[in-house]
């Protein structure tokens, strides 16, 4: 599959779900809908729980243009914080690197319900993944307004990085 934003080939998509959110919302809810309730069925059978640290891989073809979806558990929505975002995002990066997934379409933890500010999420993501070649391209699922904020934040970070290199 091609990621329409970058034109690069993309075989996986990452979705997040909480252990206390039924039905699923955000991108996980859309995947569930396109798979005719497969995610809901797996939750009903207690195969998928949404607990913190859980990862489930689902085949998506031929229903969706991605090869697979990775469902990452968020834990309880009330316990979500900056540190939970950091922990989940770090786990996502490790899993994606382990799968040699250099490109992906990703919904960042807590962003579908604005549990973490777009700029704060970007700062943490850049801190965890910035400059590491195993994390080539992630296309983030974000509303248009937040896409602009994230792009501005990333551009600002690149300028700071160049200043540090030039100033050394």
C-alpha positions, 0 to 999 in steps of 0.5 A: 500500500502507498501512504497517500501523504508521502507516496511511500510504500506502507504495509502496517497501521498502528491503532490504540485501544483502551481497556475501558472503552467500548465500543472502540473509538478513533482509528481502532473503531474505524478498523473494527467497522471495516473488519465487520466487528472483528476487533469487538468480537475479539474483545468479547471473547477476551482475546484482546483486552486493551491492557497496557502493554498488550499488542495484537496484530491483525491481517487487514487485506483484502478489506483495507489497503494495509497488510496488517494492523497493530493494536496497542493497549492503552490501559485504563483511560483515567490512568492516562498521562504524559508518562503513560504516553511516553511508555506506550509510544516507546513500546510502539517504537520497539515493536515497530523496529522489531518488525522492521516496519520503517513506514507506518500510519500511526495514531498516537496514544490518547490523541483520538480523544485529546488526552494529550496536547498535540505539541506535547505528544510531538515533543515526546515522540521526537525525543524518543524517535528523533534521528533513529533510522529504524523509524523512517516515516510515520504518517500521523492520524491527526485533525488538520489543525493539529497536523499544522501544529505538529508540522510547525513543532517538527520544523522548529525542532529541526532548526534547533538541531541544526543550530546545535550541530553548527554551534558545536 
